[in-house]
Every structure is written in C-alpha cells, then in structure tokens.
Amino acid sequence: MTTEEAVKHLCYVLRNDEEYFEAWKSNIAMAYKDNELWYKEKTGKKYLSKMDKHIIANNAAKYFLDLLLK
C-alpha cells in the first residue's frame, strides 16, 4: 500500500466510523490539554499569550505524533 492509499483509507475510516473519529478527536484534544498543563507548570504562567498557545500547539502536535508512532 502506498502512503497516498494509506492516507485515503484513514480518511475514509474517519469519515465513516463515528467512534473511530471520536477516538482520534479525543486523543488530539488531550495532547493539547496535557501540553497546556505541562507548559503552565514549567513556566508558572496562569494566562497564555498567542505565542504561548502557538508553542503549546506545536508541542502537542509533536506529542500526539510521537504517541501515534510508538
């Protein structure tokens, strides 16, 4: 299977299986929430700027992909 076929299959399944879609959505959301908490703990910040949120979003994306690739 080519990468393109694999991505098309993943998209097909995500569109057609509500539970699978919800699982992916929940995992992506939790990656962000976990990284936001860790960022606040590390920096001591209570309020986040746009730049903070940008950093957190990138950290969360990497964290999600790292978990996916385990």
MODELLER restraints for C-alpha pairs under 7 A, 6 or more apart:
rsr = mdl.restraints
at = mdl.atoms
rsr.add(forms.Gaussian(group=physical.xy_distance, feature=features.Distance(at['CA:14:A'], at['CA:20:A']), mean=6.23, stdev=0.5))
rsr.add(forms.Gaussian(group=physical.xy_distance, feature=features.Distance(at['CA:14:A'], at['CA:21:A']), mean=4.93, stdev=0.5))
rsr.add(forms.Gaussian(group=physical.xy_distance, feature=features.Distance(at['CA:28:A'], at['CA:64:A']), mean=6.42, stdev=0.5))
rsr.add(forms.Gaussian(group=physical.xy_distance, feature=features.Distance(at['CA:31:A'], at['CA:60:A']), mean=5.06, stdev=0.5))
rsr.add(forms.Gaussian(group=physical.xy_distance, feature=features.Distance(at['CA:31:A'], at['CA:63:A']), mean=6.51, stdev=0.5))
rsr.add(forms.Gaussian(group=physical.xy_distance, feature=features.Distance(at['CA:31:A'], at['CA:64:A']), mean=5.78, stdev=0.5))
rsr.add(forms.Gaussian(group=physical.xy_distance, feature=features.Distance(at['CA:32:A'], at['CA:56:A']), mean=6.94, stdev=0.5))
rsr.add(forms.Gaussian(group=physical.xy_distance, feature=features.Distance(at['CA:32:A'], at['CA:57:A']), mean=6.29, stdev=0.5))
rsr.add(forms.Gaussian(group=physical.xy_distance, feature=features.Distance(at['CA:32:A'], at['CA:60:A']), mean=4.86, stdev=0.5))
rsr.add(forms.Gaussian(group=physical.xy_distance, feature=features.Distance(at['CA:35:A'], at['CA:56:A']), mean=5.97, stdev=0.5))
rsr.add(forms.Gaussian(group=physical.xy_distance, feature=features.Distance(at['CA:35:A'], at['CA:59:A']), mean=6.66, stdev=0.5))
rsr.add(forms.Gaussian(group=physical.xy_distance, feature=features.Distance(at['CA:35:A'], at['CA:60:A']), mean=5.65, stdev=0.5))
rsr.add(forms.Gaussian(group=physical.xy_distance, feature=features.Distance(at['CA:36:A'], at['CA:56:A']), mean=5.88, stdev=0.5))
rsr.add(forms.Gaussian(group=physical.xy_distance, feature=features.Distance(at['CA:39:A'], at['CA:56:A']), mean=7.00, stdev=0.5))
rsr.add(forms.Gaussian(group=physical.xy_distance, feature=features.Distance(at['CA:40:A'], at['CA:46:A']), mean=6.55, stdev=0.5))
